[in-house]
Amino acid sequence: MKPLKSTAVLLFSVACGLAVGNVYYAQPLLDAMAEAFAMSPATIGIVITLTQIGYGIGLVLLVPLGDLLNRRKLIVNQTLLSAVALLMIALAPNSVWLLLGMTLTGLLAVVTQVLVAYAATLAIPAQRGRVVGVVTSGIVVGILLARTVAGGMADLAGWRAIYFLSAGLTLLMALLLFRILPKHEAPQPTTRYLALIASVFSLFREEPVLRQRAILALLTFASAMVLWTPMVLPLAAPPLSLSHSEIGLFGLAGAAGALAAARAGHLADRGLGQWVSGLSLLLMLASWLPIALTQSSLWALLLGVITLDLGLQAVHVTSQSMIYSVRPEAQSRLTAGYMLFYSIGSALGSIGSTAMYAWAGWIGVCLLGAGINAVALAYWWLTLKRGAPVRCATQTG
């Protein structure tokens, strides 16, 4: 088995970044959407929540197909359908069509996870953590650019413009993937679809690493959504009154997370995944102190965003590298199970944070996020004390 070429890794990374960006365009646009469709600040979080619910459904029903069907066809078809869902949002005449489009966008955005699992399958074991790190870096860049570009385009041409643009770019990516992805794959196992879906849940029973890392994903991504979902509300309101472009620029602070992602994967390849996770969780918890000072110092918010995203992505890449090493033949299903908890956490964090903001303001949001991170750190420590595997079996496969 040959190492995966750098050009192929780059394609996977860019495709993942574009696909995941579709899920995050709405975050700096929530106030504009609320105004356009007469939705209250307390309920506008449902836009993000439904996107994450759609993502969770896609993880269960679509991602496992990567272990059953031709991945090239699966990836290209999902990408084409994503373009249709984006046009549905861009042309939405009312909130019903908006929410339906958001749900479908989340459902189809799971092509990102099919791509990550496919890249991990094509990589040799010794480079798997690094490849996953680089591809995940593309995801992080996609997320941060989504927030920045969406904010800028909303100021220039309205909130719908970003969805028109993304639909066009998504169609272009479908063409590139069709031309470049390997046309011939190893024969996939002949398994019934329902049995394939059921096996996702049996993997939780059989693999302790998957259980532990999935719970960490739920908690860490819930805390991240507690920050990102309501952040536009205090920044857009007086006395700060920032524009969408200025709010979107805070997404660029997540670049530190992208830079850390590949390095975290390399450390996981060396068997240091658990310790990277612990330090990263501690960093996430500490980040809430400067974030709490947002309304008096935007520099404090910038510092908090950098440290939170840095810790988040390091935990995420490390977790993926660890779970992919246990069952190379079931990487799409491992991805589905792990990312299902990510999606649940993201949905809970989104709806909980906007409700908390309406009830207790920004300080309440920060206390909620810090509390979730404290639980995540305590859980990691308990699993470590119980003898959870510290080394990542990169030789497997």
URZIPE-V489008 format. One record per residue. N is the residue number from 0. RES is the residue in one small letter. SS is DSSP state (H for helix, E for strand, C for the rest). OMEGA is omega as a letter, one per 20 degrees, with the letter a starting at -180 (NA if undefined). D_CENTER is the distance of its C-alpha to the mean C-alpha in Angstrom with 1 decimal. Layout:
BEGIN
N	RES	SS	OMEGA	D_CENTER
N	RES	SS	OMEGA	D_CENTER
END
This chain:
BEGIN
0	m	C	a	29.6
1	k	C	r	28.9
2	p	C	r	26.1
3	l	C	a	23.4
4	k	C	a	24.5
5	s	H	r	22.8
6	t	H	r	22.9
7	a	H	r	21.1
8	v	H	r	18.3
9	l	H	r	18.1
10	l	H	r	18.0
11	f	H	a	15.1
12	s	H	a	13.2
13	v	H	r	14.3
14	a	H	r	13.6
15	c	H	a	9.9
16	g	H	r	9.7
17	l	H	a	11.8
18	a	H	a	10.2
19	v	H	r	6.7
20	g	H	a	9.0
21	n	H	a	10.7
22	v	H	a	8.4
23	y	H	r	8.9
24	y	C	a	12.6
25	a	C	a	14.0
26	q	H	r	13.2
27	p	H	a	16.2
28	l	H	a	18.2
29	l	H	a	18.5
30	d	H	r	22.0
31	a	H	r	23.1
32	m	H	r	21.9
33	a	H	r	23.6
34	e	H	a	26.8
35	a	H	a	26.8
36	f	C	r	26.5
37	a	C	r	28.4
38	m	C	a	25.6
39	s	C	r	26.0
40	p	C	a	23.7
41	a	C	a	23.5
42	t	C	a	22.3
43	i	C	r	20.1
44	g	C	r	17.0
45	i	H	r	17.5
46	v	H	r	16.0
47	i	H	a	12.5
48	t	H	r	13.4
49	l	H	r	14.6
50	t	H	r	11.6
51	q	H	r	9.7
52	i	H	r	12.9
53	g	H	r	13.1
54	y	H	r	9.8
55	g	H	r	11.3
56	i	H	r	14.6
57	g	H	r	13.3
58	l	H	a	12.0
59	v	H	a	15.6
60	l	H	a	17.6
61	l	C	a	16.3
62	v	H	r	14.4
63	p	H	r	17.5
64	l	H	r	19.6
65	g	H	r	18.5
66	d	H	a	21.0
67	l	C	a	23.6
68	l	C	r	23.7
69	n	C	a	24.0
70	r	H	r	20.5
71	r	H	r	21.7
72	k	H	a	22.9
73	l	H	a	19.9
74	i	H	a	17.5
75	v	H	a	19.9
76	n	H	r	20.7
77	q	H	a	17.2
78	t	H	r	16.8
79	l	H	r	20.1
80	l	H	r	19.4
81	s	H	r	16.3
82	a	H	r	18.8
83	v	H	r	21.1
84	a	H	r	18.5
85	l	H	r	17.9
86	l	H	r	21.7
87	m	H	r	22.0
88	i	H	a	20.1
89	a	H	a	22.1
90	l	C	a	25.3
91	a	C	r	24.7
92	p	C	a	28.2
93	n	C	a	27.2
94	s	H	r	24.5
95	v	H	r	24.7
96	w	H	r	23.8
97	l	H	a	21.0
98	l	H	r	19.4
99	l	H	r	20.1
100	g	H	r	18.5
101	m	H	r	15.3
102	t	H	r	15.3
103	l	H	r	16.1
104	t	H	r	13.4
105	g	H	r	10.7
106	l	H	a	12.9
107	l	H	r	13.2
108	a	C	r	9.8
109	v	C	r	9.5
110	v	H	r	11.7
111	t	H	a	8.9
112	q	H	r	9.3
113	v	H	r	13.0
114	l	H	r	13.1
115	v	H	r	11.6
116	a	H	r	14.1
117	y	H	r	16.8
118	a	H	r	16.6
119	a	H	r	17.0
120	t	H	a	19.9
121	l	H	a	21.6
122	a	C	r	21.5
123	i	C	a	24.4
124	p	H	a	23.8
125	a	H	a	24.8
126	q	H	a	22.1
127	r	H	a	19.2
128	g	H	r	17.5
129	r	H	r	18.1
130	v	H	r	16.9
131	v	H	r	13.6
132	g	H	a	13.4
133	v	H	r	14.4
134	v	H	r	12.1
135	t	H	r	9.0
136	s	H	r	10.9
137	g	H	r	10.8
138	i	H	a	7.1
139	v	H	r	7.7
140	v	H	r	10.8
141	g	H	r	9.6
142	i	H	a	7.7
143	l	H	r	10.9
144	l	H	r	13.2
145	a	H	a	12.0
146	r	H	a	13.1
147	t	H	a	16.2
148	v	H	r	17.4
149	a	H	r	17.0
150	g	H	a	19.0
151	g	H	a	21.6
152	m	H	r	22.1
153	a	H	r	22.5
154	d	H	a	25.4
155	l	H	a	26.9
156	a	H	a	26.7
157	g	C	a	25.1
158	w	C	a	21.7
159	r	C	a	22.2
160	a	H	a	22.6
161	i	H	a	19.0
162	y	H	r	18.5
163	f	H	a	21.7
164	l	H	a	20.7
165	s	H	r	17.4
166	a	H	r	19.4
167	g	H	r	21.8
168	l	H	r	19.4
169	t	H	r	17.6
170	l	H	r	21.2
171	l	H	r	22.0
172	m	H	r	19.1
173	a	H	r	20.3
174	l	H	r	23.7
175	l	H	r	22.6
176	l	H	r	20.8
177	f	H	a	23.9
178	r	H	a	26.2
179	i	H	a	24.5
180	l	C	a	22.8
181	p	C	a	25.4
182	k	C	a	27.7
183	h	C	r	29.0
184	e	C	r	27.1
185	a	C	a	28.5
186	p	C	r	29.6
187	q	C	a	27.1
188	p	C	r	28.5
189	t	C	a	30.3
190	t	C	r	28.6
191	r	C	a	28.8
192	y	H	a	25.6
193	l	H	r	26.1
194	a	H	r	26.8
195	l	H	r	23.6
196	i	H	a	21.6
197	a	H	a	23.7
198	s	H	r	23.2
199	v	H	a	19.5
200	f	H	r	20.9
201	s	H	r	23.8
202	l	H	r	21.5
203	f	H	r	20.6
204	r	H	a	24.4
205	e	H	a	25.1
206	e	C	a	22.5
207	p	H	a	22.4
208	v	H	r	19.7
209	l	H	r	17.3
210	r	H	a	18.4
211	q	H	a	18.1
212	r	H	r	14.7
213	a	H	r	13.3
214	i	H	r	15.0
215	l	H	r	13.7
216	a	H	r	10.0
217	l	H	a	11.2
218	l	H	a	13.1
219	t	H	r	11.0
220	f	H	r	8.0
221	a	H	a	11.0
222	s	H	r	12.6
223	a	H	r	10.0
224	m	H	r	10.2
225	v	H	r	13.9
226	l	H	a	14.1
227	w	H	a	12.2
228	t	C	a	13.4
229	p	C	a	17.1
230	m	H	a	17.4
231	v	H	a	18.9
232	l	H	r	21.6
233	p	H	a	23.6
234	l	H	a	23.1
235	a	H	a	24.5
236	a	C	r	27.3
237	p	C	j	30.5
238	p	C	a	31.4
239	l	C	r	28.4
240	s	C	r	28.2
241	l	C	r	25.8
242	s	C	r	25.2
243	h	H	r	21.9
244	s	H	a	22.2
245	e	H	r	22.7
246	i	H	a	19.8
247	g	H	a	17.5
248	l	H	r	18.8
249	f	H	r	17.2
250	g	H	r	13.9
251	l	H	r	15.8
252	a	H	r	16.1
253	g	H	r	12.6
254	a	H	r	14.4
255	a	H	r	15.6
256	g	H	r	12.3
257	a	H	a	12.1
258	l	H	a	15.7
259	a	H	a	15.3
260	a	H	a	12.8
261	a	H	r	15.5
262	r	H	r	18.1
263	a	H	r	16.4
264	g	H	r	16.3
265	h	H	r	20.0
266	l	H	r	20.9
267	a	H	r	19.5
268	d	H	r	21.7
269	r	C	r	24.6
270	g	C	a	24.0
271	l	C	a	22.8
272	g	H	a	19.4
273	q	H	a	20.6
274	w	H	r	22.1
275	v	H	r	19.2
276	s	H	a	17.2
277	g	H	r	20.0
278	l	H	a	20.5
279	s	H	r	16.9
280	l	H	r	16.9
281	l	H	r	20.3
282	l	H	r	19.0
283	m	H	r	16.3
284	l	H	a	19.2
285	a	H	a	21.5
286	s	H	a	19.3
287	w	H	r	20.1
288	l	H	r	23.7
289	p	H	r	23.4
290	i	H	a	20.9
291	a	C	a	23.6
292	l	C	a	25.9
293	t	C	a	24.0
294	q	C	r	27.0
295	s	C	a	29.4
296	s	C	r	27.6
297	l	H	r	24.9
298	w	H	r	25.2
299	a	H	r	24.3
300	l	H	r	21.1
301	l	H	r	20.3
302	l	H	a	20.9
303	g	H	r	18.8
304	v	H	r	15.7
305	i	H	a	16.3
306	t	H	r	16.9
307	l	H	a	14.1
308	d	H	r	11.4
309	l	H	r	13.7
310	g	H	a	13.8
311	l	H	a	10.2
312	q	H	r	9.3
313	a	H	r	12.7
314	v	H	a	12.3
315	h	H	a	9.1
316	v	H	r	11.1
317	t	H	r	14.2
318	s	H	a	13.1
319	q	H	r	12.2
320	s	H	a	15.4
321	m	H	a	17.4
322	i	H	a	16.6
323	y	H	a	17.1
324	s	C	a	20.5
325	v	C	a	21.9
326	r	C	a	22.1
327	p	H	a	21.8
328	e	H	a	23.2
329	a	H	a	20.5
330	q	H	r	17.3
331	s	H	r	15.8
332	r	H	r	16.9
333	l	H	r	15.6
334	t	H	a	12.1
335	a	H	a	12.6
336	g	H	a	14.0
337	y	H	a	11.5
338	m	H	r	8.4
339	l	H	r	10.8
340	f	H	r	11.2
341	y	H	a	7.5
342	s	H	r	8.0
343	i	H	r	11.5
344	g	H	r	10.7
345	s	H	r	8.6
346	a	H	r	11.5
347	l	H	r	14.1
348	g	H	a	13.0
349	s	H	a	13.1
350	i	H	r	16.4
351	g	H	a	17.9
352	s	H	r	17.4
353	t	H	r	19.2
354	a	H	r	21.8
355	m	H	r	22.3
356	y	H	r	22.7
357	a	H	a	25.3
358	w	H	a	27.1
359	a	H	r	27.0
360	g	H	a	25.7
361	w	H	r	23.5
362	i	H	r	25.0
363	g	H	r	24.2
364	v	H	a	20.5
365	c	H	r	20.7
366	l	H	r	22.6
367	l	H	r	20.1
368	g	H	r	17.2
369	a	H	r	19.7
370	g	H	r	20.9
371	i	H	r	17.6
372	n	H	r	17.1
373	a	H	r	20.8
374	v	H	r	20.3
375	a	H	r	17.5
376	l	H	r	19.9
377	a	H	r	22.8
378	y	H	r	21.2
379	w	H	a	20.4
380	w	H	r	24.0
381	l	H	r	25.4
382	t	H	r	23.8
383	l	H	a	25.1
384	k	H	r	28.6
385	r	C	r	28.7
386	g	C	r	28.5
387	a	C	a	24.9
388	p	C	a	24.8
389	v	C	a	24.4
390	r	C	r	24.7
391	c	C	a	22.3
392	a	C	a	24.6
393	t	C	r	23.7
394	q	C	a	27.1
395	t	C	r	26.1
396	g	C	NA	26.0
END
